[in-house]
Structures are given as structure tokens and as C-alpha cells.
């Protein structure tokens, strides 16, 4: 495994690797902000399975953080990250500085409309402009065949898929399943912020999502409002939880359902998503339910 910190170095190493492994060798990219955990490891393993050259990037991207957010305090541990990447058989780790990625203030922003306007896009204005801009830069720098993203941030997957479709970027977005602790908490670099009590209370998130999924699939809840009611009733059992949003949307369009719409015969996937704060820590989680048509083909 090689660690590179400049765009020039990265392109040179990739050229050498493609020469060694054949010009048809596929490149898999795993973009990360570091402080890697087993969720990231699962992305690396998927990339290893599907491509011949695996690149991960570690870059805490300042332009996707809003005022008062945790850019300066976002958890970082380069030594730990490199140890995990090497264990997973990564070929190249790209760790640029902010100055390397943005040598002058950027005047070009990639903006995806519609799918960015709900969920975290509504709570964090400008966040997805920062995500799409840095990911498009990484795509141009690495020129991967595939890029791997976790479904814990399902909106990010939908936004990036929209971007590559709209701009004819020759990269396959590969969504990968959410990885959870044994007790159900979705893995996140921000979990390190949680106190022991908040960590215990945060288990209400996965419980509420599973209850909402069961209610929808059983017919107990038939409309988006009824599903949200299930979520809220369970989340409110935690005295520490402060709800940012609970949403039930079509996926990947992220279009809202009409209040009266019966979801029992849905012909597309349904995303049940939430964002909840415990103390100063904001956690997101979701569950994706296949359409009736998709289920019938399983």
C-alpha cells in the first residue's frame, strides 16, 4: 500500500499500477473523511471484490461543513486509518491537504437540485454542493470506474447518482449496505462524540426504523404520516433525543408522498429516514424498503 498526498503523485502511481496490472484493470474509489471504521472497511472489501486497483481518499472537506458545524473538531486518526486500509488490501491512500484540493478559493460549484432539497439538504444548506463538488474533483483526479458509498447516507447516494447521470460522468456509483453494531446502532465516525448515556439512548433510532418498516410491510401503517407517527412515538421515548427530521420518501427520487397516498401498493422503493440529535451529536439513519414489484422478483 502506498500513501500519496498530492494529485501529481496519485496520478503517477495510478499510471504505474495500470501498467503493472493491465490497462483494462478497473479502478475502485472509496471516498472518505477518515476516522475509518468497519463500515468503511466493508466499502473497501466491496471495492476489492469488484476492481483490480483500490484507491481510498481521506479528506475532511471544508466546503461541505456549514457555519458552526464540526469541521475543526471532526475526529481524525491517520495512523489508525492507514492500519485499517492496509489490512483491507488497499493499493493507494490519497490524503491531500485543503491547499492541495483547493489551491485557490473555488469559484466552481456542482449543484444538484431537487434531490438535495429535503432531509439533510434542508437541515444543512449548501452541504450537498460541497459533497458533489469534492466528489466530482476526486472523480476527475482518480478517474475511477466505480465509486463505493454507504447507504447510511442514502441521500448522498441519490444525489451522486443524479450527478453522474446528468453530467455523463463515466463512473458507476455502487451503494453498499449500512453496517451496524450488534445492538443496532449504525456505524458512524461521529459516534465517538456520544456520551455513554447518549450512546445507549441512540439505540432508539434503529428500533424506531424497524418498527416503522414492520408497520408499513404489515399494513398497520399505510400512509407516510402513519409511518412517521410510528417513528416519532418511539423516538420520543428517549428523553435525550431531539428530532431534526423524520421522512418517508420515494427512492431514489426523494419525492414526498401525498398525505392520503396508500403506500401498500408502491411501485418503487421507499426510504424511511431520520436525523436526531443526542446532545451536540447529530445522527442519521434509514431503512430502504423495496417496491412490491422488486419484492416479487426476489
KEFI-112657 format. One record per residue (C-alpha): residue in three letters; x negated, y, z negated. Coordinates in nm, 3 decimals. Each point is the difference from the previous one (the first is absolute). Layout:
kelum;x;y;z
ALA;X;Y;Z $
...
// end
This chain:
kelum;x;y;z
UNK;0.000;0.000;0.000 $
UNK;-0.124;0.347;0.088 $
UNK;0.098;0.329;-0.158 $
UNK;0.001;0.305;0.225 $
UNK;0.079;0.359;-0.088 $
UNK;-0.001;0.186;0.330 $
UNK;0.204;-0.029;0.316 $
UNK;-0.317;-0.035;0.207 $
UNK;-0.125;-0.290;-0.214 $
UNK;0.337;-0.172;0.016 $
UNK;0.025;0.018;0.376 $
UNK;-0.357;-0.129;0.037 $
UNK;0.063;-0.296;-0.232 $
UNK;0.326;-0.084;0.177 $
UNK;-0.176;0.004;0.336 $
UNK;-0.260;-0.244;-0.132 $
UNK;0.263;-0.229;-0.153 $
UNK;0.204;-0.011;0.319 $
UNK;-0.317;-0.084;0.192 $
UNK;-0.079;-0.283;-0.242 $
UNK;0.352;-0.144;-0.018 $
UNK;0.117;0.061;0.353 $
UNK;0.158;0.302;0.156 $
UNK;0.343;-0.162;-0.034 $
UNK;-0.030;-0.030;-0.377 $
UNK;0.294;0.173;-0.163 $
UNK;-0.059;0.266;-0.263 $
UNK;0.225;0.007;-0.306 $
UNK;0.013;0.318;-0.210 $
UNK;0.120;0.025;-0.361 $
UNK;0.028;0.370;-0.095 $
UNK;-0.012;0.055;-0.379 $
UNK;-0.055;0.269;-0.258 $
UNK;-0.214;-0.231;-0.208 $
UNK;0.039;-0.126;-0.356 $
UNK;0.071;-0.330;0.171 $
UNK;0.214;-0.275;-0.150 $
UNK;0.143;-0.335;0.111 $
UNK;0.257;0.174;0.216 $
UNK;-0.285;0.145;0.206 $
UNK;-0.174;-0.339;-0.006 $
UNK;0.307;-0.157;0.161 $
UNK;-0.025;0.255;0.283 $
UNK;-0.367;-0.087;0.050 $
UNK;0.081;-0.371;0.011 $
UNK;0.272;0.060;0.260 $
UNK;-0.242;0.209;0.205 $
UNK;-0.259;-0.278;-0.027 $
UNK;0.255;-0.253;0.125 $
UNK;0.105;0.204;0.303 $
UNK;-0.318;0.178;0.109 $
UNK;-0.369;-0.067;0.056 $
UNK;-0.133;0.325;-0.147 $
UNK;0.148;0.139;-0.322 $
UNK;-0.047;0.365;-0.094 $
UNK;0.135;0.164;-0.312 $
UNK;-0.005;0.371;-0.068 $
UNK;-0.017;0.148;-0.348 $
UNK;0.097;0.364;0.005 $
UNK;0.212;0.202;-0.242 $
UNK;0.160;0.226;0.256 $
UNK;0.050;0.352;-0.139 $
UNK;0.252;0.117;0.257 $
UNK;0.263;-0.255;-0.106 $
UNK;0.004;0.131;-0.357 $
UNK;0.225;0.290;-0.089 $
UNK;-0.060;0.279;-0.255 $
UNK;-0.014;-0.142;-0.353 $
UNK;-0.041;-0.360;0.120 $
UNK;-0.282;-0.228;-0.110 $
UNK;-0.265;0.045;0.271 $
UNK;-0.278;0.095;-0.244 $
UNK;0.092;-0.268;-0.253 $
UNK;0.096;-0.277;0.244 $
UNK;-0.179;-0.314;-0.129 $
UNK;-0.329;-0.083;0.168 $
UNK;-0.246;-0.287;-0.049 $
UNK;-0.227;-0.050;0.299 $
UNK;-0.207;-0.282;-0.150 $
UNK;0.311;-0.200;-0.085 $
UNK;0.146;0.067;0.347 $
UNK;-0.313;-0.123;0.178 $
UNK;-0.012;-0.314;-0.212 $
UNK;0.358;-0.090;0.097 $
UNK;-0.053;0.084;0.368 $
UNK;-0.310;-0.219;0.017 $
UNK;0.183;-0.285;-0.171 $
UNK;0.271;0.020;0.267 $
UNK;-0.248;-0.015;0.287 $
UNK;0.034;0.355;0.130 $
UNK;-0.254;0.095;0.269 $
UNK;-0.010;0.378;-0.034 $
UNK;0.104;0.239;-0.276 $
UNK;0.041;0.360;0.110 $
UNK;-0.030;0.247;-0.292 $
UNK;-0.008;0.352;0.144 $
UNK;-0.009;0.323;-0.195 $
UNK;0.269;0.263;0.039 $
UNK;-0.257;0.207;0.196 $
UNK;-0.061;-0.292;0.238 $
UNK;0.370;-0.042;0.076 $
UNK;0.084;0.372;0.001 $
UNK;-0.321;0.191;0.087 $
UNK;0.208;0.310;0.065 $
UNK;0.354;0.073;-0.122 $
UNK;0.224;-0.212;0.220 $
UNK;0.231;0.193;0.231 $
UNK;0.162;-0.309;0.150 $
UNK;0.265;-0.187;-0.197 $
UNK;0.196;-0.306;0.111 $
UNK;0.364;0.043;-0.102 $
UNK;0.257;-0.277;0.030 $
UNK;0.354;0.126;-0.046 $
UNK;0.317;-0.174;-0.126 $
UNK;-0.156;-0.306;-0.167 $
UNK;-0.211;0.232;-0.220 $
UNK;0.294;0.202;-0.127 $
UNK;0.132;-0.239;-0.267 $
UNK;-0.145;-0.201;-0.289 $
UNK;-0.355;0.117;-0.077 $
UNK;0.010;0.243;0.291 $
UNK;0.273;0.198;-0.176 $
UNK;-0.174;-0.019;-0.339 $
UNK;-0.347;0.080;0.131 $
UNK;0.025;0.259;0.283 $
UNK;-0.290;-0.025;0.242 $
UNK;-0.120;-0.333;-0.140 $
UNK;0.065;-0.200;0.316 $
UNK;-0.157;0.267;0.223 $
UNK;-0.318;-0.068;-0.196 $
UNK;0.043;-0.376;0.034 $
UNK;0.065;0.000;0.373 $
UNK;-0.281;0.246;0.066 $
UNK;-0.266;-0.198;-0.188 $
UNK;0.121;-0.335;0.137 $
UNK;-0.007;0.133;0.356 $
UNK;-0.357;0.118;-0.064 $
UNK;-0.095;-0.345;-0.130 $
UNK;0.161;-0.162;0.304 $
UNK;-0.205;0.225;0.229 $
UNK;-0.321;-0.062;-0.194 $
UNK;0.031;-0.379;-0.041 $
UNK;0.215;-0.079;0.306 $
UNK;0.149;-0.310;-0.166 $
UNK;0.228;-0.249;0.168 $
UNK;0.202;-0.046;-0.319 $
UNK;0.050;0.198;-0.321 $
UNK;0.130;-0.155;-0.320 $
UNK;0.230;0.175;-0.248 $
UNK;0.186;-0.122;-0.307 $
UNK;0.378;0.013;-0.008 $
UNK;-0.003;0.151;-0.350 $
UNK;0.003;0.328;0.189 $
UNK;0.259;-0.108;0.254 $
UNK;0.057;0.357;0.114 $
UNK;-0.368;0.033;0.089 $
UNK;0.027;-0.314;0.214 $
UNK;0.306;0.139;0.178 $
UNK;-0.163;0.341;0.054 $
UNK;-0.322;-0.146;0.141 $
UNK;0.191;-0.237;0.226 $
UNK;0.195;0.298;0.133 $
UNK;-0.325;0.191;0.056 $
UNK;-0.173;-0.276;0.199 $
UNK;0.314;-0.059;0.208 $
UNK;0.055;0.367;0.077 $
UNK;-0.364;0.075;0.082 $
UNK;-0.074;-0.329;0.180 $
UNK;-0.285;-0.076;-0.240 $
UNK;-0.132;-0.345;0.082 $
UNK;0.007;-0.134;-0.356 $
UNK;0.230;-0.265;-0.145 $
UNK;0.131;0.097;-0.344 $
UNK;0.008;-0.318;-0.210 $
UNK;0.226;0.027;-0.308 $
UNK;-0.103;-0.222;-0.291 $
UNK;0.208;-0.115;-0.300 $
UNK;0.003;0.176;-0.336 $
UNK;-0.231;-0.168;-0.251 $
UNK;0.125;-0.007;-0.358 $
UNK;-0.126;-0.083;-0.345 $
UNK;0.145;-0.319;-0.148 $
UNK;0.254;0.210;-0.192 $
UNK;0.121;0.169;0.320 $
UNK;-0.174;0.338;-0.011 $
UNK;-0.117;0.099;0.349 $
UNK;-0.376;0.045;0.017 $
UNK;-0.108;0.362;0.035 $
UNK;-0.319;0.192;-0.060 $
UNK;0.208;0.243;-0.207 $
UNK;0.103;-0.273;-0.248 $
UNK;-0.323;0.081;-0.185 $
UNK;0.163;0.325;-0.114 $
UNK;0.277;-0.184;-0.189 $
UNK;-0.010;-0.026;-0.377 $
UNK;0.070;-0.345;-0.143 $
UNK;0.357;0.102;-0.082 $
UNK;0.061;0.157;0.343 $
UNK;-0.149;-0.311;0.164 $
UNK;0.252;-0.218;-0.185 $
UNK;0.289;0.234;0.083 $
UNK;-0.096;0.014;0.369 $
UNK;0.109;-0.362;0.039 $
UNK;0.351;0.142;0.028 $
UNK;-0.084;0.093;0.362 $
UNK;-0.039;-0.352;0.137 $
UNK;0.294;-0.118;-0.212 $
UNK;0.226;0.269;0.141 $
UNK;-0.105;-0.074;0.358 $
UNK;0.061;-0.373;-0.036 $
UNK;0.341;0.065;-0.159 $
UNK;0.093;0.238;0.282 $
UNK;-0.114;-0.250;0.263 $
UNK;0.203;-0.276;-0.163 $
UNK;0.306;0.225;-0.027 $
UNK;-0.019;0.089;0.370 $
UNK;-0.061;-0.354;0.118 $
UNK;0.276;-0.145;-0.219 $
UNK;0.256;0.262;0.106 $
UNK;0.030;0.142;-0.350 $
UNK;-0.124;0.330;0.142 $
UNK;0.110;0.086;0.353 $
UNK;-0.087;0.366;0.050 $
UNK;-0.321;0.197;-0.042 $
UNK;0.153;0.185;-0.297 $
UNK;0.088;-0.326;-0.174 $
UNK;-0.356;-0.126;0.050 $
UNK;-0.141;0.326;-0.138 $
UNK;0.233;-0.031;-0.299 $
UNK;-0.155;-0.339;-0.080 $
UNK;-0.350;0.148;0.021 $
UNK;0.078;0.300;-0.216 $
UNK;0.186;-0.197;-0.267 $
UNK;-0.304;-0.224;-0.056 $
UNK;-0.268;0.269;0.029 $
UNK;0.187;0.209;-0.258 $
UNK;-0.051;-0.282;-0.251 $
UNK;-0.358;0.131;-0.024 $
UNK;-0.028;0.306;-0.223 $
UNK;-0.331;0.092;0.170 $
UNK;0.126;-0.010;0.360 $
UNK;0.071;0.322;0.191 $
UNK;0.150;-0.071;0.342 $
UNK;-0.136;0.191;0.298 $
UNK;0.216;-0.186;0.253 $
UNK;0.190;-0.320;0.063 $
UNK;0.088;-0.059;0.365 $
UNK;0.161;-0.262;0.222 $
UNK;-0.095;0.051;0.365 $
UNK;-0.022;-0.183;0.330 $
UNK;-0.351;-0.112;0.088 $
UNK;-0.216;0.104;0.180 $
UNK;0.204;0.304;0.107 $
UNK;0.058;0.102;-0.365 $
UNK;0.344;0.128;0.098 $
UNK;0.245;0.028;-0.291 $
UNK;0.320;-0.200;-0.003 $
UNK;0.340;0.164;-0.009 $
UNK;0.150;-0.004;-0.349 $
UNK;0.288;-0.224;0.109 $
UNK;-0.208;-0.229;0.226 $
UNK;0.027;-0.373;-0.078 $
UNK;-0.354;-0.139;-0.005 $
UNK;0.105;-0.364;-0.012 $
UNK;-0.017;-0.030;0.380 $
UNK;-0.307;0.216;0.053 $
UNK;-0.175;-0.070;0.331 $
UNK;-0.337;0.142;-0.104 $
UNK;-0.229;-0.022;-0.300 $
UNK;0.090;0.196;-0.313 $
UNK;-0.258;0.167;-0.224 $
UNK;0.082;0.050;-0.368 $
UNK;-0.262;0.244;-0.128 $
UNK;-0.071;0.200;-0.313 $
UNK;-0.247;0.239;-0.156 $
UNK;-0.006;0.037;-0.377 $
UNK;-0.228;0.187;-0.240 $
UNK;-0.129;-0.143;-0.325 $
UNK;-0.172;0.285;-0.180 $
UNK;-0.210;0.172;0.268 $
UNK;-0.026;-0.314;0.214 $
UNK;0.226;-0.026;0.302 $
UNK;0.054;-0.355;0.127 $
UNK;0.167;-0.115;0.320 $
UNK;0.143;-0.341;0.077 $
UNK;0.248;-0.157;0.241 $
UNK;0.156;-0.315;0.132 $
UNK;0.078;-0.065;0.366 $
UNK;0.306;-0.208;0.089 $
UNK;0.020;-0.156;0.342 $
UNK;0.302;0.054;0.223 $
UNK;0.264;-0.271;0.027 $
UNK;-0.127;-0.071;0.351 $
UNK;-0.362;-0.036;-0.118 $
UNK;0.106;-0.226;-0.286 $
UNK;0.191;-0.227;0.238 $
UNK;-0.319;-0.067;0.199 $
UNK;-0.209;-0.101;-0.302 $
// end
